[in-house]
Amino acid sequence: MAPIPRLRAYEGPALLSYGFRPFFLLGSLYAGLAILTWLPMFYGELALSSAFAPRDWHVHEMLYGYLSAVVTGFLLTAVPNWTGRMPLQGRPLLALVLIWAAGRVAVTTSAWIGWQAAALVDVSFLMAVAAAIAREIVKGRNWRNLKVLTALGILTAGNIVFHLEAHFQGSAEYGIRIGIAATMMLVMVIGGRIVPSFTRNWLARENPGRLPAPFGTFDMVSTAAAGAALLAWIALPEWRVTGVALVAAGLVQAVHLARWAGDRTWRDRLVLILHVAYAFVPLGFVLTGLAALGVIPAGAGIHAWTGGAMGGMTLAVMSRASLGHTGRALVATRTTQALYALIVVAALARILAVLMPHWTTALIHLAGAAWAATFIGFALTYWNVLARPRVKA
């Protein structure tokens, strides 16, 4: 993301001065606490007053709770750069934060307040975010970025379907796949912009030589192929043709990633983690495709996408944006590098928990502990960065 434009006069809490501040901080904290809640739920040691089945609560809160918060923080920070307008601040930003928080409470207590009320509160968050972003894009006449509203619309639709399925059928399936597919498209589209861009900038300055391939026809085709495979997966996840399409899309995405010269970025961990996180995109496609073909158990690919690609990419973007947009040096400290290592451990352990059934219990505990340590660690490490004013040059 480019530098944020000049701000209007603002004297409130620094936490409410930019969209990324509250949503990165609260979203990461919630991601860690939600997993610490999920682990005893998974083993039947804890029950929540949610109308969702335990698995559905876990998946919903990762997709439509944590990820929606981080996506919102990113977009509320990026849109002002795209439009040249002032960022959302103060009370309007606080209102969005409170709607998000109300959604988390509503989903968790939906057995008390009723599934309809919980759905209304929860779904209203993404609708409010879409309305706020649409207003800025239209007023800024930045028509080419209206496409972000499509992704938000799909996420909102997936959330609605999730609530309906969970109530009328007892578990959500389409709502889960829609949410994962929409988020994966965001990872590929946004990642396809920022990963080669940040890599090119660093290499040109610090390590001259081979640069990421310029965006071209191959990039558009690879993303379109991945999108088509995801649509097939949403509709017919166990169809053999879907499996072939997913594996093919994964192989193309692997080539896509290899064209970005990530092997030359070892010295800058802020750049390297973007490539490592994106590597879980093709891995997820291949593993999900193999599951559709009956070669491996289902779930490994989904956790590659959610734990590796989504978890890793959001951590990478949150740490980089938090430093850059608060006037701090773009340097990954040892603590930040430890967080990067933890998210990779969490993702790999959760994938292996599916593929190695004799070690499932130990690996799930390892994955959960590493995930919680990653995001609670991020919230604690970046608390002062996000809650204090920008460092003056």
C-alpha positions in Angstrom: 0.0 0.0 0.0 1.2 3.5 -0.8 1.5 6.2 1.9 -1.8 7.3 3.4 -2.9 10.8 2.2 -2.9 13.9 4.3 -5.2 13.5 7.3 -7.9 15.8 8.5 -7.5 17.3 12.0 -7.9 14.5 14.5 -7.3 14.6 18.2 -8.9 11.4 19.4 -7.3 8.1 20.4 -4.5 7.0 18.0 -6.2 3.6 17.8 -9.1 5.2 15.9 -7.0 7.3 13.5 -6.6 4.6 10.8 -8.7 1.6 9.9 -5.8 -0.9 10.2 -5.1 0.0 13.9 -8.2 -1.3 15.7 -9.0 -4.1 13.3 -5.4 -5.5 13.2 -5.1 -5.3 16.9 -8.5 -6.7 17.9 -8.6 -9.1 15.1 -5.3 -10.7 15.9 -6.2 -10.9 19.6 -9.5 -12.6 18.8 -7.8 -15.0 16.4 -5.6 -16.3 19.2 -8.3 -16.4 21.9 -10.8 -18.1 19.6 -8.4 -21.0 19.0 -7.7 -21.3 22.7 -11.5 -21.6 23.1 -11.8 -24.0 20.2 -9.3 -26.6 21.4 -11.3 -27.6 24.6 -14.5 -27.4 22.4 -13.0 -29.8 20.0 -12.3 -32.4 22.7 -15.8 -31.9 24.4 -14.4 -30.1 27.4 -16.2 -26.8 26.8 -19.6 -25.8 25.4 -20.6 -22.4 24.2 -24.2 -21.0 24.1 -24.0 -20.8 20.3 -26.6 -22.1 17.9 -23.7 -23.3 15.7 -22.2 -26.8 16.0 -18.7 -26.5 17.6 -16.9 -27.0 14.2 -19.1 -24.4 12.5 -18.5 -21.9 15.3 -14.7 -22.4 14.9 -14.8 -22.1 11.1 -17.2 -19.1 11.1 -15.2 -17.1 13.6 -12.0 -17.7 11.7 -13.5 -16.8 8.3 -16.2 -14.2 9.1 -14.7 -13.0 12.4 -10.9 -12.8 12.3 -10.4 -12.7 8.5 -13.2 -10.2 8.0 -11.6 -7.9 10.5 -8.2 -8.0 8.9 -9.6 -7.6 5.4 -11.6 -4.6 6.7 -8.4 -3.1 8.3 -6.5 -3.5 5.0 -9.2 -2.0 2.8 -10.0 0.9 5.1 -6.3 1.8 4.8 -5.8 1.1 1.1 -9.0 2.7 -0.2 -7.9 6.3 0.8 -4.7 5.7 -1.2 -6.7 4.5 -4.2 -9.2 7.4 -4.0 -7.1 10.3 -2.6 -9.8 10.8 0.0 -9.4 11.0 3.8 -9.4 7.7 5.8 -12.3 6.8 8.1 -11.5 8.0 11.6 -13.0 8.5 15.0 -16.6 7.8 15.7 -17.4 6.2 12.2 -14.5 3.9 12.6 -15.5 3.1 16.2 -19.0 2.3 15.0 -17.6 -0.3 12.6 -15.4 -1.8 15.3 -18.4 -2.1 17.7 -20.6 -3.7 15.0 -17.8 -6.3 14.5 -17.5 -6.9 18.2 -21.3 -7.2 18.5 -21.2 -9.9 15.8 -18.7 -12.0 17.8 -20.8 -11.8 20.9 -24.0 -12.5 18.9 -22.7 -15.6 17.2 -21.3 -17.0 20.5 -24.6 -16.4 22.4 -26.9 -17.2 19.5 -28.6 -20.0 21.4 -29.8 -17.4 23.9 -30.7 -14.5 21.6 -31.9 -16.6 18.7 -30.2 -17.4 15.4 -32.1 -14.8 13.4 -31.0 -11.9 15.7 -27.4 -13.3 15.7 -27.4 -13.5 11.9 -28.7 -10.0 11.6 -26.0 -8.5 13.8 -23.2 -10.6 12.3 -24.1 -10.0 8.7 -24.6 -6.3 9.2 -20.8 -5.8 9.7 -19.7 -6.7 6.2 -22.7 -4.8 4.8 -21.6 -1.7 6.7 -18.0 -2.1 5.5 -19.1 -2.5 1.9 -21.3 0.6 2.2 -18.4 2.7 3.7 -16.0 1.5 1.0 -18.5 2.0 -1.8 -19.1 5.6 -0.7 -15.4 6.4 -0.8 -14.8 4.7 -4.2 -17.8 6.4 -5.8 -17.0 9.9 -4.3 -13.3 9.4 -5.3 -14.4 8.3 -8.8 -12.0 5.3 -8.5 -14.1 3.0 -10.6 -11.4 0.4 -11.3 -11.4 -0.6 -7.6 -15.1 -1.3 -7.4 -14.1 -4.9 -7.9 -13.3 -5.1 -4.2 -17.0 -4.7 -3.5 -17.5 -8.0 -5.5 -15.3 -9.9 -3.0 -17.1 -8.3 0.0 -20.4 -9.1 -1.6 -19.4 -12.8 -2.0 -18.2 -12.9 1.6 -21.5 -11.4 2.8 -23.4 -13.9 0.7 -21.3 -16.7 2.1 -22.0 -15.5 5.7 -25.8 -15.4 5.0 -25.7 -18.9 3.5 -23.7 -20.1 6.5 -26.3 -18.9 9.0 -29.2 -20.4 7.0 -27.4 -23.7 6.5 -26.4 -24.0 10.1 -30.0 -23.4 11.2 -32.0 -25.4 8.7 -29.5 -28.2 8.0 -27.6 -28.5 11.2 -24.2 -27.7 9.7 -22.7 -25.3 7.2 -21.1 -26.6 4.0 -21.7 -24.2 1.2 -21.2 -21.2 3.5 -17.8 -22.5 4.5 -16.7 -23.1 0.9 -18.0 -19.8 -0.3 -16.1 -18.0 2.5 -12.9 -19.9 1.9 -13.1 -19.4 -1.9 -13.8 -15.6 -1.6 -10.9 -15.1 0.8 -8.6 -17.1 -1.4 -9.5 -14.9 -4.3 -8.6 -11.9 -2.2 -5.3 -13.5 -1.2 -4.5 -14.2 -4.9 -5.6 -10.8 -6.2 -4.1 -8.7 -3.5 -1.1 -10.9 -3.1 -0.6 -10.8 -6.8 -0.2 -7.1 -6.5 1.8 -6.6 -3.3 4.1 -9.6 -3.3 5.9 -8.9 -6.6 5.7 -5.1 -6.0 7.4 -5.2 -2.6 9.9 -7.8 -3.9 10.8 -5.7 -6.9 11.3 -2.6 -4.7 13.5 -4.4 -2.2 15.6 -6.2 -4.9 16.1 -3.1 -6.9 17.4 -1.3 -3.9 19.3 -4.1 -2.0 20.0 -7.0 -4.3 20.1 -6.0 -8.0 19.7 -8.8 -10.5 16.7 -10.9 -11.5 13.4 -9.2 -10.7 9.8 -10.5 -10.5 8.3 -11.0 -13.9 6.0 -8.1 -14.9 2.2 -8.6 -14.7 0.9 -10.1 -17.9 -1.3 -12.6 -19.6 0.0 -15.6 -17.6 -0.9 -13.9 -14.3 -4.5 -13.2 -15.5 -4.9 -16.7 -16.8 -3.5 -18.3 -13.6 -5.9 -16.3 -11.4 -8.9 -17.1 -13.7 -8.1 -20.8 -13.7 -7.9 -20.7 -9.9 -11.2 -18.9 -9.7 -12.9 -21.4 -12.0 -11.5 -24.3 -9.9 -12.8 -22.7 -6.7 -16.3 -22.3 -8.3 -16.3 -26.0 -9.2 -15.2 -26.8 -5.6 -18.0 -24.7 -4.1 -20.6 -26.5 -6.2 -19.2 -30.1 -6.4 -16.3 -30.6 -4.0 -16.0 -34.3 -4.5 -16.4 -34.4 -8.3 -13.3 -35.9 -10.0 -13.3 -33.1 -12.6 -13.1 -30.6 -9.7 -10.1 -32.5 -8.4 -8.3 -32.3 -11.7 -9.1 -28.6 -12.0 -7.8 -27.9 -8.5 -4.6 -29.8 -9.0 -4.0 -28.0 -12.3 -4.7 -24.6 -10.8 -2.3 -25.4 -8.0 0.5 -26.3 -10.4 -0.1 -23.1 -12.4 -0.2 -21.0 -9.1 3.2 -22.6 -8.2 4.6 -21.3 -11.5 2.9 -18.0 -10.8 4.7 -17.7 -7.5 8.1 -18.9 -8.8 8.0 -15.9 -11.3 8.3 -13.5 -8.4 11.9 -14.1 -7.5 11.2 -15.0 -3.9 14.3 -17.1 -3.7 16.3 -13.9 -3.8 14.7 -12.3 -0.7 16.2 -14.3 2.2 17.8 -11.3 3.7 14.5 -9.4 4.2 12.1 -11.4 6.3 9.3 -8.9 5.7 9.4 -9.7 2.0 10.3 -13.4 2.4 7.3 -14.2 4.6 5.0 -12.9 1.8 6.4 -15.6 -0.5 6.3 -18.3 2.1 2.6 -17.5 2.9 1.7 -17.4 -0.7 3.3 -20.9 -1.2 0.4 -22.3 0.8 -1.9 -21.2 -2.0 -0.7 -23.7 -4.6 -0.2 -26.3 -1.9 -3.8 -25.9 -0.8 -5.1 -26.3 -4.4 -3.1 -29.5 -4.9 -4.0 -31.1 -1.6 -7.7 -30.2 -2.0 -7.6 -31.5 -5.5 -6.1 -34.8 -4.3 -8.8 -35.1 -1.7 -11.5 -34.7 -4.3 -9.8 -37.5 -6.3 -9.8 -39.7 -3.2 -6.1 -39.8 -2.9 -5.8 -38.2 0.6 -8.2 -37.4 3.4 -10.2 -34.2 3.1 -9.1 -31.2 5.2 -5.4 -31.0 4.5 -5.8 -28.6 1.6 -8.4 -26.5 3.5 -6.0 -26.0 6.4 -3.2 -25.2 3.9 -5.4 -22.4 2.6 -6.8 -21.2 5.9 -3.9 -21.7 8.3 -1.0 -21.2 5.8 -2.1 -18.8 3.1 -4.7 -16.8 5.0 -3.0 -16.9 8.3 0.5 -16.3 6.9 -0.6 -13.6 4.5 -2.6 -11.7 7.0 0.3 -11.8 9.5 2.7 -10.6 6.9 0.5 -7.7 5.8 -0.4 -6.7 9.3 3.2 -6.5 10.5 4.4 -4.7 7.4 1.5 -2.2 7.2 1.6 -1.6 11.0 5.3 -0.6 10.8 5.1 1.4 7.5 2.0 3.4 8.3 3.1 4.4 11.8 6.5 5.8 10.6 8.6 2.9 11.8 11.4 1.2 10.0 10.4 -1.7 7.8 12.5 -4.2 9.6 11.4 -7.6 11.1 12.7 -7.8 14.6 13.6 -11.1 16.1 10.2 -11.3 17.8 8.4 -10.7 14.5 10.6 -13.3 12.8 9.6 -15.7 15.6 5.9 -15.0 14.9 6.5 -15.8 11.2 8.1 -19.1 12.2 5.2 -19.9 14.5 2.6 -19.4 11.8 4.4 -21.7 9.5 4.6 -24.3 12.3 0.9 -23.9 13.0 0.0 -24.4 9.4 2.2 -27.4 8.7 1.2 -29.1 12.0 -2.5 -28.7 11.1 -2.0 -30.1 7.6 0.0 -33.1 8.9 -2.7 -33.7 11.6 -4.9 -34.7 8.7 -2.3 -36.7 6.8 -0.9 -38.5 9.8 -3.8 -39.8 11.8 -1.7 -41.6 14.5 -0.3 -38.2 15.5 -3.5 -36.1 15.1 -4.0 -35.2 18.7 -0.4 -34.1 19.3 -0.3 -32.2 16.0 -3.6 -30.4 16.6 -2.4 -29.3 20.0 0.9 -28.1 18.5 -1.0 -26.2 15.7 -3.4 -24.6 18.1 -0.7 -23.5 20.5 1.5 -22.1 17.7 -1.5 -20.3 16.1 -2.5 -18.8 19.5 1.1 -17.8 20.3 1.4 -16.2 16.8 -1.6 -13.9 17.0 -1.7 -13.1 20.7 2.0 -12.5 20.3 1.4 -10.1 17.5 -1.2 -8.2 19.5 1.2 -7.9 22.5 4.2 -7.1 20.3 2.4 -4.5 18.1 0.2 -3.0 20.8 2.3 0.1 21.2 2.7 0.4 17.4 -1.0 0.3 16.8 -2.3 2.2 19.9 0.2 5.0 19.9 0.5 8.0 17.6 2.6 7.8 14.4 6.4 8.3 15.0 7.5 11.7 13.8 10.2 11.8 11.3 
